[in-house]
């Protein structure tokens, strides 16, 4: 996996990526925006793994199957893969 994907997965494991709405709101010192998919005001890791992939993921997959999680979240999995929306 490319370094950028490994870094993003490490940030997810520590619950400190800008993909998480509650962390982004904390860094930017603002209120949590509602989810664009379900409209809830949750922004934690559980919500991200439940709402954004086409099939909900478990937290343990971050350690057990990082490539599967990267694919589900649309992150690059090979060196020249730009990433993007899951297919």
PDB file with one MODEL, atoms N, CA, C and O in Angstrom:
MODEL        1
ATOM      1  N   UNK A   1       0.842  -1.186   0.000  1.00  0.00           N
ATOM      2  CA  UNK A   1       0.000   0.000   0.000  1.00  0.00           C
ATOM      3  C   UNK A   1       0.882   1.242   0.000  1.00  0.00           C
ATOM      4  O   UNK A   1       1.979   1.231   0.557  1.00  0.00           O
ATOM      5  N   UNK A   2       0.403   2.298  -0.619  1.00  0.00           N
ATOM      6  CA  UNK A   2       1.159   3.555  -0.604  1.00  0.00           C
ATOM      7  C   UNK A   2       1.245   4.126   0.814  1.00  0.00           C
ATOM      8  O   UNK A   2       0.418   3.831   1.677  1.00  0.00           O
ATOM      9  N   UNK A   3       2.253   4.936   1.021  1.00  0.00           N
ATOM     10  CA  UNK A   3       2.481   5.525   2.341  1.00  0.00           C
ATOM     11  C   UNK A   3       1.277   6.350   2.792  1.00  0.00           C
ATOM     12  O   UNK A   3       0.905   6.302   3.965  1.00  0.00           O
ATOM     13  N   UNK A   4       0.670   7.099   1.891  1.00  0.00           N
ATOM     14  CA  UNK A   4      -0.469   7.945   2.264  1.00  0.00           C
ATOM     15  C   UNK A   4      -1.636   7.109   2.809  1.00  0.00           C
ATOM     16  O   UNK A   4      -2.321   7.534   3.739  1.00  0.00           O
ATOM     17  N   UNK A   5      -1.857   5.933   2.235  1.00  0.00           N
ATOM     18  CA  UNK A   5      -2.921   5.054   2.716  1.00  0.00           C
ATOM     19  C   UNK A   5      -2.558   4.484   4.079  1.00  0.00           C
ATOM     20  O   UNK A   5      -3.404   4.424   4.972  1.00  0.00           O
ATOM     21  N   UNK A   6      -1.310   4.067   4.247  1.00  0.00           N
ATOM     22  CA  UNK A   6      -0.881   3.521   5.548  1.00  0.00           C
ATOM     23  C   UNK A   6      -1.000   4.581   6.633  1.00  0.00           C
ATOM     24  O   UNK A   6      -1.400   4.279   7.758  1.00  0.00           O
ATOM     25  N   UNK A   7      -0.656   5.818   6.301  1.00  0.00           N
ATOM     26  CA  UNK A   7      -0.763   6.920   7.273  1.00  0.00           C
ATOM     27  C   UNK A   7      -2.228   7.158   7.627  1.00  0.00           C
ATOM     28  O   UNK A   7      -2.561   7.320   8.800  1.00  0.00           O
ATOM     29  N   UNK A   8      -3.103   7.180   6.627  1.00  0.00           N
ATOM     30  CA  UNK A   8      -4.530   7.424   6.888  1.00  0.00           C
ATOM     31  C   UNK A   8      -5.133   6.303   7.743  1.00  0.00           C
ATOM     32  O   UNK A   8      -5.948   6.571   8.625  1.00  0.00           O
ATOM     33  N   UNK A   9      -4.739   5.055   7.488  1.00  0.00           N
ATOM     34  CA  UNK A   9      -5.237   3.939   8.301  1.00  0.00           C
ATOM     35  C   UNK A   9      -4.711   4.041   9.732  1.00  0.00           C
ATOM     36  O   UNK A   9      -5.436   3.734  10.678  1.00  0.00           O
ATOM     37  N   UNK A  10      -3.470   4.465   9.901  1.00  0.00           N
ATOM     38  CA  UNK A  10      -2.922   4.655  11.245  1.00  0.00           C
ATOM     39  C   UNK A  10      -3.678   5.767  11.974  1.00  0.00           C
ATOM     40  O   UNK A  10      -3.951   5.657  13.169  1.00  0.00           O
ATOM     41  N   UNK A  11      -4.013   6.828  11.255  1.00  0.00           N
ATOM     42  CA  UNK A  11      -4.802   7.911  11.866  1.00  0.00           C
ATOM     43  C   UNK A  11      -6.191   7.417  12.243  1.00  0.00           C
ATOM     44  O   UNK A  11      -6.721   7.797  13.287  1.00  0.00           O
ATOM     45  N   UNK A  12      -6.785   6.576  11.405  1.00  0.00           N
ATOM     46  CA  UNK A  12      -8.097   6.009  11.738  1.00  0.00           C
ATOM     47  C   UNK A  12      -8.017   5.165  13.001  1.00  0.00           C
ATOM     48  O   UNK A  12      -8.888   5.246  13.867  1.00  0.00           O
ATOM     49  N   UNK A  13      -6.963   4.351  13.102  1.00  0.00           N
ATOM     50  CA  UNK A  13      -6.812   3.500  14.296  1.00  0.00           C
ATOM     51  C   UNK A  13      -6.698   4.344  15.563  1.00  0.00           C
ATOM     52  O   UNK A  13      -7.197   3.954  16.619  1.00  0.00           O
ATOM     53  N   UNK A  14      -6.041   5.501  15.456  1.00  0.00           N
ATOM     54  CA  UNK A  14      -5.878   6.369  16.622  1.00  0.00           C
ATOM     55  C   UNK A  14      -7.034   7.355  16.770  1.00  0.00           C
ATOM     56  O   UNK A  14      -7.056   8.156  17.704  1.00  0.00           O
ATOM     57  N   UNK A  15      -8.002   7.294  15.838  1.00  0.00           N
ATOM     58  CA  UNK A  15      -9.178   8.165  15.802  1.00  0.00           C
ATOM     59  C   UNK A  15      -8.806   9.636  15.692  1.00  0.00           C
ATOM     60  O   UNK A  15      -9.412  10.493  16.336  1.00  0.00           O
ATOM     61  N   UNK A  16      -7.793   9.921  14.859  1.00  0.00           N
ATOM     62  CA  UNK A  16      -7.347  11.280  14.648  1.00  0.00           C
ATOM     63  C   UNK A  16      -7.253  11.687  13.172  1.00  0.00           C
ATOM     64  O   UNK A  16      -6.433  12.544  12.842  1.00  0.00           O
ATOM     65  N   UNK A  17      -8.057  11.108  12.273  1.00  0.00           N
ATOM     66  CA  UNK A  17      -7.975  11.573  10.883  1.00  0.00           C
ATOM     67  C   UNK A  17      -8.985  12.680  10.618  1.00  0.00           C
ATOM     68  O   UNK A  17      -9.970  12.815  11.344  1.00  0.00           O
ATOM     69  N   UNK A  18      -8.745  13.458   9.595  1.00  0.00           N
ATOM     70  CA  UNK A  18      -9.706  14.492   9.224  1.00  0.00           C
ATOM     71  C   UNK A  18     -10.922  13.895   8.526  1.00  0.00           C
ATOM     72  O   UNK A  18     -11.856  14.623   8.189  1.00  0.00           O
ATOM     73  N   UNK A  19     -10.927  12.571   8.300  1.00  0.00           N
ATOM     74  CA  UNK A  19     -12.111  11.905   7.762  1.00  0.00           C
ATOM     75  C   UNK A  19     -13.222  11.851   8.807  1.00  0.00           C
ATOM     76  O   UNK A  19     -14.401  11.763   8.464  1.00  0.00           O
ATOM     77  N   UNK A  20     -12.838  11.905  10.093  1.00  0.00           N
ATOM     78  CA  UNK A  20     -13.828  11.855  11.170  1.00  0.00           C
ATOM     79  C   UNK A  20     -14.342  13.258  11.450  1.00  0.00           C
ATOM     80  O   UNK A  20     -13.572  14.173  11.741  1.00  0.00           O
ATOM     81  N   UNK A  21     -15.639  13.406  11.358  1.00  0.00           N
ATOM     82  CA  UNK A  21     -16.254  14.719  11.525  1.00  0.00           C
ATOM     83  C   UNK A  21     -16.053  15.265  12.945  1.00  0.00           C
ATOM     84  O   UNK A  21     -15.863  16.470  13.105  1.00  0.00           O
ATOM     85  N   UNK A  22     -16.090  14.415  13.976  1.00  0.00           N
ATOM     86  CA  UNK A  22     -15.913  14.937  15.330  1.00  0.00           C
ATOM     87  C   UNK A  22     -14.485  15.431  15.562  1.00  0.00           C
ATOM     88  O   UNK A  22     -14.282  16.404  16.288  1.00  0.00           O
ATOM     89  N   UNK A  23     -13.494  14.775  14.957  1.00  0.00           N
ATOM     90  CA  UNK A  23     -12.113  15.245  15.086  1.00  0.00           C
ATOM     91  C   UNK A  23     -11.909  16.538  14.294  1.00  0.00           C
ATOM     92  O   UNK A  23     -11.258  17.465  14.774  1.00  0.00           O
ATOM     93  N   UNK A  24     -12.464  16.601  13.084  1.00  0.00           N
ATOM     94  CA  UNK A  24     -12.341  17.802  12.264  1.00  0.00           C
ATOM     95  C   UNK A  24     -12.990  18.997  12.968  1.00  0.00           C
ATOM     96  O   UNK A  24     -12.452  20.104  12.942  1.00  0.00           O
ATOM     97  N   UNK A  25     -14.145  18.769  13.594  1.00  0.00           N
ATOM     98  CA  UNK A  25     -14.830  19.844  14.311  1.00  0.00           C
ATOM     99  C   UNK A  25     -14.003  20.310  15.509  1.00  0.00           C
ATOM    100  O   UNK A  25     -13.968  21.498  15.826  1.00  0.00           O
ATOM    101  N   UNK A  26     -13.338  19.358  16.171  1.00  0.00           N
ATOM    102  CA  UNK A  26     -12.499  19.709  17.321  1.00  0.00           C
ATOM    103  C   UNK A  26     -11.304  20.551  16.878  1.00  0.00           C
ATOM    104  O   UNK A  26     -10.976  21.550  17.518  1.00  0.00           O
ATOM    105  N   UNK A  27     -10.654  20.150  15.785  1.00  0.00           N
ATOM    106  CA  UNK A  27      -9.489  20.876  15.281  1.00  0.00           C
ATOM    107  C   UNK A  27      -9.887  22.268  14.797  1.00  0.00           C
ATOM    108  O   UNK A  27      -9.169  23.239  15.039  1.00  0.00           O
ATOM    109  N   UNK A  28     -11.024  22.367  14.117  1.00  0.00           N
ATOM    110  CA  UNK A  28     -11.471  23.640  13.565  1.00  0.00           C
ATOM    111  C   UNK A  28     -12.299  24.457  14.554  1.00  0.00           C
ATOM    112  O   UNK A  28     -12.740  25.559  14.229  1.00  0.00           O
ATOM    113  N   UNK A  29     -12.512  23.928  15.753  1.00  0.00           N
ATOM    114  CA  UNK A  29     -13.239  24.614  16.814  1.00  0.00           C
ATOM    115  C   UNK A  29     -14.630  25.057  16.355  1.00  0.00           C
ATOM    116  O   UNK A  29     -14.975  26.238  16.402  1.00  0.00           O
ATOM    117  N   UNK A  30     -15.417  24.071  15.909  1.00  0.00           N
ATOM    118  CA  UNK A  30     -16.777  24.340  15.436  1.00  0.00           C
ATOM    119  C   UNK A  30     -17.680  23.180  15.829  1.00  0.00           C
ATOM    120  O   UNK A  30     -17.217  22.167  16.353  1.00  0.00           O
ATOM    121  N   UNK A  31     -18.956  23.339  15.574  1.00  0.00           N
ATOM    122  CA  UNK A  31     -19.922  22.277  15.878  1.00  0.00           C
ATOM    123  C   UNK A  31     -19.815  21.162  14.836  1.00  0.00           C
ATOM    124  O   UNK A  31     -19.355  21.389  13.717  1.00  0.00           O
ATOM    125  N   UNK A  32     -20.240  19.966  15.213  1.00  0.00           N
ATOM    126  CA  UNK A  32     -20.213  18.825  14.300  1.00  0.00           C
ATOM    127  C   UNK A  32     -21.305  18.988  13.258  1.00  0.00           C
ATOM    128  O   UNK A  32     -22.468  19.212  13.594  1.00  0.00           O
ATOM    129  N   UNK A  33     -20.927  18.875  11.991  1.00  0.00           N
ATOM    130  CA  UNK A  33     -21.897  18.939  10.900  1.00  0.00           C
ATOM    131  C   UNK A  33     -22.627  17.613  10.779  1.00  0.00           C
ATOM    132  O   UNK A  33     -22.063  16.570  11.111  1.00  0.00           O
ATOM    133  N   UNK A  34     -23.870  17.630  10.311  1.00  0.00           N
ATOM    134  CA  UNK A  34     -24.585  16.370  10.136  1.00  0.00           C
ATOM    135  C   UNK A  34     -23.982  15.545   8.992  1.00  0.00           C
ATOM    136  O   UNK A  34     -23.399  16.091   8.056  1.00  0.00           O
ATOM    137  N   UNK A  35     -24.133  14.243   9.088  1.00  0.00           N
ATOM    138  CA  UNK A  35     -23.631  13.313   8.075  1.00  0.00           C
ATOM    139  C   UNK A  35     -24.367  13.560   6.757  1.00  0.00           C
ATOM    140  O   UNK A  35     -25.579  13.772   6.753  1.00  0.00           O
ATOM    141  N   UNK A  36     -23.643  13.534   5.651  1.00  0.00           N
ATOM    142  CA  UNK A  36     -24.272  13.776   4.356  1.00  0.00           C
ATOM    143  C   UNK A  36     -25.107  12.579   3.893  1.00  0.00           C
ATOM    144  O   UNK A  36     -25.960  12.722   3.017  1.00  0.00           O
ATOM    145  N   UNK A  37     -24.868  11.408   4.471  1.00  0.00           N
ATOM    146  CA  UNK A  37     -25.635  10.223   4.075  1.00  0.00           C
ATOM    147  C   UNK A  37     -26.865   9.993   4.930  1.00  0.00           C
ATOM    148  O   UNK A  37     -27.950   9.735   4.409  1.00  0.00           O
ATOM    149  N   UNK A  38     -26.698  10.085   6.262  1.00  0.00           N
ATOM    150  CA  UNK A  38     -27.821   9.736   7.132  1.00  0.00           C
ATOM    151  C   UNK A  38     -28.387  10.925   7.901  1.00  0.00           C
ATOM    152  O   UNK A  38     -29.478  10.821   8.462  1.00  0.00           O
ATOM    153  N   UNK A  39     -27.675  12.056   7.944  1.00  0.00           N
ATOM    154  CA  UNK A  39     -28.173  13.248   8.612  1.00  0.00           C
ATOM    155  C   UNK A  39     -27.955  13.280  10.116  1.00  0.00           C
ATOM    156  O   UNK A  39     -28.356  14.241  10.771  1.00  0.00           O
ATOM    157  N   UNK A  40     -27.326  12.246  10.680  1.00  0.00           N
ATOM    158  CA  UNK A  40     -27.078  12.235  12.128  1.00  0.00           C
ATOM    159  C   UNK A  40     -25.891  13.115  12.462  1.00  0.00           C
ATOM    160  O   UNK A  40     -25.039  13.373  11.612  1.00  0.00           O
ATOM    161  N   UNK A  41     -25.836  13.572  13.701  1.00  0.00           N
ATOM    162  CA  UNK A  41     -24.757  14.436  14.161  1.00  0.00           C
ATOM    163  C   UNK A  41     -23.659  13.633  14.842  1.00  0.00           C
ATOM    164  O   UNK A  41     -22.985  14.145  15.737  1.00  0.00           O
ATOM    165  N   UNK A  42     -23.472  12.397  14.437  1.00  0.00           N
ATOM    166  CA  UNK A  42     -22.372  11.590  14.949  1.00  0.00           C
ATOM    167  C   UNK A  42     -21.199  11.796  14.006  1.00  0.00           C
ATOM    168  O   UNK A  42     -21.400  12.020  12.813  1.00  0.00           O
ATOM    169  N   UNK A  43     -20.015  11.726  14.506  1.00  0.00           N
ATOM    170  CA  UNK A  43     -18.865  11.888  13.630  1.00  0.00           C
ATOM    171  C   UNK A  43     -17.709  11.023  14.072  1.00  0.00           C
ATOM    172  O   UNK A  43     -16.562  11.291  13.715  1.00  0.00           O
ATOM    173  N   UNK A  44     -17.992   9.982  14.846  1.00  0.00           N
ATOM    174  CA  UNK A  44     -16.928   9.146  15.370  1.00  0.00           C
ATOM    175  C   UNK A  44     -16.558   8.025  14.408  1.00  0.00           C
ATOM    176  O   UNK A  44     -17.145   7.895  13.333  1.00  0.00           O
ATOM    177  N   UNK A  45     -15.581   7.220  14.804  1.00  0.00           N
ATOM    178  CA  UNK A  45     -15.083   6.142  13.953  1.00  0.00           C
ATOM    179  C   UNK A  45     -16.152   5.099  13.679  1.00  0.00           C
ATOM    180  O   UNK A  45     -16.261   4.614  12.553  1.00  0.00           O
ATOM    181  N   UNK A  46     -16.933   4.748  14.673  1.00  0.00           N
ATOM    182  CA  UNK A  46     -17.996   3.752  14.474  1.00  0.00           C
ATOM    183  C   UNK A  46     -18.988   4.223  13.415  1.00  0.00           C
ATOM    184  O   UNK A  46     -19.420   3.440  12.569  1.00  0.00           O
ATOM    185  N   UNK A  47     -19.341   5.489  13.465  1.00  0.00           N
ATOM    186  CA  UNK A  47     -20.274   6.033  12.478  1.00  0.00           C
ATOM    187  C   UNK A  47     -19.664   6.007  11.083  1.00  0.00           C
ATOM    188  O   UNK A  47     -20.344   5.647  10.121  1.00  0.00           O
ATOM    189  N   UNK A  48     -18.398   6.381  10.957  1.00  0.00           N
ATOM    190  CA  UNK A  48     -17.735   6.364   9.652  1.00  0.00           C
ATOM    191  C   UNK A  48     -17.728   4.958   9.064  1.00  0.00           C
ATOM    192  O   UNK A  48     -18.047   4.777   7.888  1.00  0.00           O
ATOM    193  N   UNK A  49     -17.371   3.968   9.864  1.00  0.00           N
ATOM    194  CA  UNK A  49     -17.303   2.593   9.370  1.00  0.00           C
ATOM    195  C   UNK A  49     -18.680   1.996   9.116  1.00  0.00           C
ATOM    196  O   UNK A  49     -18.806   1.050   8.339  1.00  0.00           O
ATOM    197  N   UNK A  50     -19.703   2.526   9.751  1.00  0.00           N
ATOM    198  CA  UNK A  50     -21.060   2.027   9.568  1.00  0.00           C
ATOM    199  C   UNK A  50     -21.747   2.706   8.378  1.00  0.00           C
ATOM    200  O   UNK A  50     -22.546   2.069   7.691  1.00  0.00           O
ATOM    201  N   UNK A  51     -21.455   3.958   8.127  1.00  0.00           N
ATOM    202  CA  UNK A  51     -22.226   4.737   7.173  1.00  0.00           C
ATOM    203  C   UNK A  51     -21.589   4.888   5.793  1.00  0.00           C
ATOM    204  O   UNK A  51     -22.306   4.901   4.793  1.00  0.00           O
ATOM    205  N   UNK A  52     -20.269   5.001   5.712  1.00  0.00           N
ATOM    206  CA  UNK A  52     -19.668   5.352   4.431  1.00  0.00           C
ATOM    207  C   UNK A  52     -19.343   4.202   3.495  1.00  0.00           C
ATOM    208  O   UNK A  52     -19.591   4.344   2.298  1.00  0.00           O
ATOM    209  N   UNK A  53     -18.811   3.081   3.941  1.00  0.00           N
ATOM    210  CA  UNK A  53     -18.611   1.984   2.982  1.00  0.00           C
ATOM    211  C   UNK A  53     -19.961   1.424   2.537  1.00  0.00           C
ATOM    212  O   UNK A  53     -20.967   1.608   3.223  1.00  0.00           O
ATOM    213  N   UNK A  54     -19.985   0.741   1.390  1.00  0.00           N
ATOM    214  CA  UNK A  54     -21.236   0.149   0.919  1.00  0.00           C
ATOM    215  C   UNK A  54     -21.711  -0.942   1.875  1.00  0.00           C
ATOM    216  O   UNK A  54     -22.912  -1.171   2.014  1.00  0.00           O
ATOM    217  N   UNK A  55     -20.775  -1.609   2.528  1.00  0.00           N
ATOM    218  CA  UNK A  55     -21.100  -2.630   3.521  1.00  0.00           C
ATOM    219  C   UNK A  55     -20.446  -2.204   4.835  1.00  0.00           C
ATOM    220  O   UNK A  55     -19.238  -1.967   4.851  1.00  0.00           O
ATOM    221  N   UNK A  56     -21.192  -2.099   5.938  1.00  0.00           N
ATOM    222  CA  UNK A  56     -20.605  -1.655   7.209  1.00  0.00           C
ATOM    223  C   UNK A  56     -19.405  -2.519   7.617  1.00  0.00           C
ATOM    224  O   UNK A  56     -19.381  -3.729   7.388  1.00  0.00           O
ATOM    225  N   UNK A  57     -18.423  -1.870   8.219  1.00  0.00           N
ATOM    226  CA  UNK A  57     -17.206  -2.543   8.660  1.00  0.00           C
ATOM    227  C   UNK A  57     -17.112  -2.544  10.169  1.00  0.00           C
ATOM    228  O   UNK A  57     -17.714  -1.703  10.837  1.00  0.00           O
ATOM    229  N   UNK A  58     -16.356  -3.488  10.709  1.00  0.00           N
ATOM    230  CA  UNK A  58     -16.078  -3.525  12.140  1.00  0.00           C
ATOM    231  C   UNK A  58     -14.738  -2.848  12.396  1.00  0.00           C
ATOM    232  O   UNK A  58     -13.871  -2.827  11.522  1.00  0.00           O
ATOM    233  N   UNK A  59     -14.568  -2.291  13.603  1.00  0.00           N
ATOM    234  CA  UNK A  59     -13.312  -1.637  13.959  1.00  0.00           C
ATOM    235  C   UNK A  59     -12.125  -2.584  13.849  1.00  0.00           C
ATOM    236  O   UNK A  59     -11.036  -2.168  13.457  1.00  0.00           O
ATOM    237  N   UNK A  60     -12.323  -3.842  14.189  1.00  0.00           N
ATOM    238  CA  UNK A  60     -11.228  -4.807  14.182  1.00  0.00           C
ATOM    239  C   UNK A  60     -10.639  -4.998  12.794  1.00  0.00           C
ATOM    240  O   UNK A  60      -9.494  -5.432  12.667  1.00  0.00           O
ATOM    241  N   UNK A  61     -11.403  -4.682  11.744  1.00  0.00           N
ATOM    242  CA  UNK A  61     -10.908  -4.805  10.373  1.00  0.00           C
ATOM    243  C   UNK A  61      -9.739  -3.844  10.108  1.00  0.00           C
ATOM    244  O   UNK A  61      -8.924  -4.100   9.222  1.00  0.00           O
ATOM    245  N   UNK A  62      -9.650  -2.747  10.863  1.00  0.00           N
ATOM    246  CA  UNK A  62      -8.536  -1.814  10.693  1.00  0.00           C
ATOM    247  C   UNK A  62      -7.198  -2.499  10.939  1.00  0.00           C
ATOM    248  O   UNK A  62      -6.194  -2.137  10.327  1.00  0.00           O
ATOM    249  N   UNK A  63      -7.179  -3.485  11.833  1.00  0.00           N
ATOM    250  CA  UNK A  63      -5.965  -4.219  12.141  1.00  0.00           C
ATOM    251  C   UNK A  63      -5.882  -5.524  11.355  1.00  0.00           C
ATOM    252  O   UNK A  63      -4.811  -5.897  10.876  1.00  0.00           O
ATOM    253  N   UNK A  64      -7.010  -6.218  11.224  1.00  0.00           N
ATOM    254  CA  UNK A  64      -7.011  -7.547  10.601  1.00  0.00           C
ATOM    255  C   UNK A  64      -6.998  -7.510   9.079  1.00  0.00           C
ATOM    256  O   UNK A  64      -6.391  -8.382   8.458  1.00  0.00           O
ATOM    257  N   UNK A  65      -7.649  -6.530   8.460  1.00  0.00           N
ATOM    258  CA  UNK A  65      -7.766  -6.460   7.006  1.00  0.00           C
ATOM    259  C   UNK A  65      -7.628  -5.011   6.528  1.00  0.00           C
ATOM    260  O   UNK A  65      -8.595  -4.432   6.035  1.00  0.00           O
ATOM    261  N   UNK A  66      -6.429  -4.418   6.668  1.00  0.00           N
ATOM    262  CA  UNK A  66      -6.276  -3.014   6.284  1.00  0.00           C
ATOM    263  C   UNK A  66      -6.502  -2.762   4.798  1.00  0.00           C
ATOM    264  O   UNK A  66      -6.988  -1.694   4.425  1.00  0.00           O
ATOM    265  N   UNK A  67      -6.163  -3.715   3.950  1.00  0.00           N
ATOM    266  CA  UNK A  67      -6.370  -3.521   2.511  1.00  0.00           C
ATOM    267  C   UNK A  67      -7.864  -3.487   2.197  1.00  0.00           C
ATOM    268  O   UNK A  67      -8.304  -2.675   1.383  1.00  0.00           O
ATOM    269  N   UNK A  68      -8.642  -4.353   2.826  1.00  0.00           N
ATOM    270  CA  UNK A  68     -10.086  -4.353   2.629  1.00  0.00           C
ATOM    271  C   UNK A  68     -10.724  -3.050   3.087  1.00  0.00           C
ATOM    272  O   UNK A  68     -11.619  -2.526   2.424  1.00  0.00           O
ATOM    273  N   UNK A  69     -10.267  -2.530   4.211  1.00  0.00           N
ATOM    274  CA  UNK A  69     -10.783  -1.254   4.720  1.00  0.00           C
ATOM    275  C   UNK A  69     -10.402  -0.117   3.775  1.00  0.00           C
ATOM    276  O   UNK A  69     -11.220   0.756   3.484  1.00  0.00           O
ATOM    277  N   UNK A  70      -9.158  -0.133   3.299  1.00  0.00           N
ATOM    278  CA  UNK A  70      -8.720   0.909   2.361  1.00  0.00           C
ATOM    279  C   UNK A  70      -9.576   0.893   1.102  1.00  0.00           C
ATOM    280  O   UNK A  70      -9.972   1.949   0.607  1.00  0.00           O
ATOM    281  N   UNK A  71      -9.860  -0.287   0.586  1.00  0.00           N
ATOM    282  CA  UNK A  71     -10.710  -0.385  -0.608  1.00  0.00           C
ATOM    283  C   UNK A  71     -12.124   0.105  -0.306  1.00  0.00           C
ATOM    284  O   UNK A  71     -12.717   0.829  -1.107  1.00  0.00           O
ATOM    285  N   UNK A  72     -12.663  -0.287   0.844  1.00  0.00           N
ATOM    286  CA  UNK A  72     -14.032   0.098   1.207  1.00  0.00           C
ATOM    287  C   UNK A  72     -14.171   1.609   1.383  1.00  0.00           C
ATOM    288  O   UNK A  72     -15.223   2.175   1.085  1.00  0.00           O
ATOM    289  N   UNK A  73     -13.122   2.255   1.861  1.00  0.00           N
ATOM    290  CA  UNK A  73     -13.164   3.704   2.080  1.00  0.00           C
ATOM    291  C   UNK A  73     -12.676   4.497   0.866  1.00  0.00           C
ATOM    292  O   UNK A  73     -12.665   5.728   0.890  1.00  0.00           O
ATOM    293  N   UNK A  74     -12.277   3.799  -0.186  1.00  0.00           N
ATOM    294  CA  UNK A  74     -11.844   4.483  -1.400  1.00  0.00           C
ATOM    295  C   UNK A  74     -10.434   5.018  -1.337  1.00  0.00           C
ATOM    296  O   UNK A  74     -10.101   5.952  -2.067  1.00  0.00           O
ATOM    297  N   UNK A  75      -9.586   4.449  -0.480  1.00  0.00           N
ATOM    298  CA  UNK A  75      -8.195   4.872  -0.398  1.00  0.00           C
ATOM    299  C   UNK A  75      -7.366   4.078  -1.402  1.00  0.00           C
ATOM    300  O   UNK A  75      -7.771   2.988  -1.805  1.00  0.00           O
ATOM    301  N   UNK A  76      -6.231   4.598  -1.805  1.00  0.00           N
ATOM    302  CA  UNK A  76      -5.360   3.920  -2.759  1.00  0.00           C
ATOM    303  C   UNK A  76      -4.811   2.634  -2.140  1.00  0.00           C
ATOM    304  O   UNK A  76      -4.432   2.613  -0.969  1.00  0.00           O
ATOM    305  N   UNK A  77      -4.772   1.571  -2.930  1.00  0.00           N
ATOM    306  CA  UNK A  77      -4.247   0.295  -2.424  1.00  0.00           C
ATOM    307  C   UNK A  77      -2.984  -0.149  -3.154  1.00  0.00           C
ATOM    308  O   UNK A  77      -2.272  -1.027  -2.667  1.00  0.00           O
ATOM    309  N   UNK A  78      -2.694   0.439  -4.307  1.00  0.00           N
ATOM    310  CA  UNK A  78      -1.447   0.166  -5.007  1.00  0.00           C
ATOM    311  C   UNK A  78      -0.716   1.471  -5.230  1.00  0.00           C
ATOM    312  O   UNK A  78      -1.292   2.548  -5.079  1.00  0.00           O
ATOM    313  N   UNK A  79       0.532   1.377  -5.583  1.00  0.00           N
ATOM    314  CA  UNK A  79       1.385   2.558  -5.669  1.00  0.00           C
ATOM    315  C   UNK A  79       0.846   3.647  -6.589  1.00  0.00           C
ATOM    316  O   UNK A  79       0.931   4.828  -6.251  1.00  0.00           O
ATOM    317  N   UNK A  80       0.298   3.281  -7.737  1.00  0.00           N
ATOM    318  CA  UNK A  80      -0.152   4.300  -8.694  1.00  0.00           C
ATOM    319  C   UNK A  80      -1.660   4.429  -8.756  1.00  0.00           C
ATOM    320  O   UNK A  80      -2.194   5.045  -9.678  1.00  0.00           O
ATOM    321  N   UNK A  81      -2.351   3.853  -7.785  1.00  0.00           N
ATOM    322  CA  UNK A  81      -3.807   3.955  -7.690  1.00  0.00           C
ATOM    323  C   UNK A  81      -4.127   5.289  -7.016  1.00  0.00           C
ATOM    324  O   UNK A  81      -3.668   5.519  -5.897  1.00  0.00           O
ATOM    325  N   UNK A  82      -4.901   6.180  -7.656  1.00  0.00           N
ATOM    326  CA  UNK A  82      -5.207   7.464  -7.050  1.00  0.00           C
ATOM    327  C   UNK A  82      -6.243   7.365  -5.926  1.00  0.00           C
ATOM    328  O   UNK A  82      -6.458   8.336  -5.201  1.00  0.00           O
ATOM    329  N   UNK A  83      -6.891   6.194  -5.774  1.00  0.00           N
ATOM    330  CA  UNK A  83      -7.941   6.081  -4.771  1.00  0.00           C
ATOM    331  C   UNK A  83      -9.215   6.673  -5.303  1.00  0.00           C
ATOM    332  O   UNK A  83      -9.320   6.957  -6.496  1.00  0.00           O
ATOM    333  N   UNK A  84     -10.159   6.860  -4.463  1.00  0.00           N
ATOM    334  CA  UNK A  84     -11.425   7.443  -4.889  1.00  0.00           C
ATOM    335  C   UNK A  84     -12.585   6.647  -4.353  1.00  0.00           C
ATOM    336  O   UNK A  84     -12.427   5.844  -3.433  1.00  0.00           O
ATOM    337  N   UNK A  85     -13.733   6.861  -4.917  1.00  0.00           N
ATOM    338  CA  UNK A  85     -14.947   6.204  -4.441  1.00  0.00           C
ATOM    339  C   UNK A  85     -14.857   4.705  -4.656  1.00  0.00           C
ATOM    340  O   UNK A  85     -14.343   4.244  -5.675  1.00  0.00           O
ATOM    341  N   UNK A  86     -15.366   3.939  -3.681  1.00  0.00           N
ATOM    342  CA  UNK A  86     -15.353   2.486  -3.850  1.00  0.00           C
ATOM    343  C   UNK A  86     -16.229   2.070  -5.011  1.00  0.00           C
ATOM    344  O   UNK A  86     -17.270   2.674  -5.270  1.00  0.00           O
ATOM    345  N   UNK A  87     -15.800   1.036  -5.704  1.00  0.00           N
ATOM    346  CA  UNK A  87     -16.576   0.587  -6.868  1.00  0.00           C
ATOM    347  C   UNK A  87     -17.482  -0.566  -6.530  1.00  0.00           C
ATOM    348  O   UNK A  87     -18.201  -1.061  -7.397  1.00  0.00           O
TER     349      UNK A  87
ENDMDL
END
